[in-house]
Amino acid sequence: MDFNNKTVLITGASRGIGKAIALKLAAAGANIVIAAKSTEEDGRLGGTIFSAAAEIEAAGGKALAVYCDIRDEKLIGDVMEKTAARFGGLDMLINNASAISITNTEKTEPKRFDLMFDINVRGTFMVTKYALPLLKKSSNAHILTLSPPLNFDMRWFKSHLAYTLSKYNMSLMAEGWAEEFKKDAVASNSLWPATLIATAAVKNMLGGEQLFALSRKPEIMADAAYYILRRAAGSTTGNHFIDEEVLREEGITDLESYSVKPGATLQRDPFL
């Protein structure tokens, strides 16, 4: 399947992985809806919905930038209305927006717990709920949720329980939707990186420049998403994909170009 005139809605696409996916799909001819909160640039994070839209247009795609806090279902509904009005429908939803706090139980503040569950769990659910009527009308509808494969070894829980619970909820929803939406021919999968990805979160919250240098560029996730989304929805659903495994299935085995620092020993993702 090609992406010409296909419409893709990406939450949190003003920067990082979401923007990288947007640029990849735009270059392939897709219409991109950027649903995010950033309307003014934060120096620590970079990017707004408007700067991302400009880059998408420059990459060859059509962009629609819509302010959306996915904690507010009224704003989500507004995104869907504007998407349908501008592009006539929706073919793919990428649940990318996420909040993170790598803290143990004692150090997890109530407001951070609430933020992660409001965005990662409730927000992802509501965006998908409101997108579904449009997706049902597509000839090759996909939902791709950026969350890890389910692994109930307690070592993934002990260091950052609240964050793990929120991300695993996203993965459970992705798997549940695959079964629920099968009758509607809407595919649902999750995608997660094998290594840390060089984003503002890694630089500002996890380990600064040192871990940033041991990460891969967001483009590896963008390329993996591209290969997943061009597959037939009817035969590609209910999977928890890992980026490098997707690329290997496509015959891409040399992944060195994705490294921020060529030759570095990459930091594996904390969930793998």
Secondary structure, 3 states (H helix, E strand, C coil): CCCCCCEEEEECCCCHHHHHHHHHHHHCCCEEEEEECCCCCCCCCCCCHHHHHHHHHHCCCEEEEEECCCCCHHHHHHHHHHHHHHHCCCCEEEECCCCCCCCCCCCCCHHHHHHHHHHHHHHHHHHHHHHHHHHCCCCCEEEEEECCCCCCCHHHCCCCHHHHHHHHHHHHHHHHHHHHCHHHCEEEEEEECCECECCHHHHHHHCHHHHHHCCECCHHHHHHHHHHHCCCHHHCCCCEEEHHHHHHHCCCCCCHHHECCCCCCCCECCCC
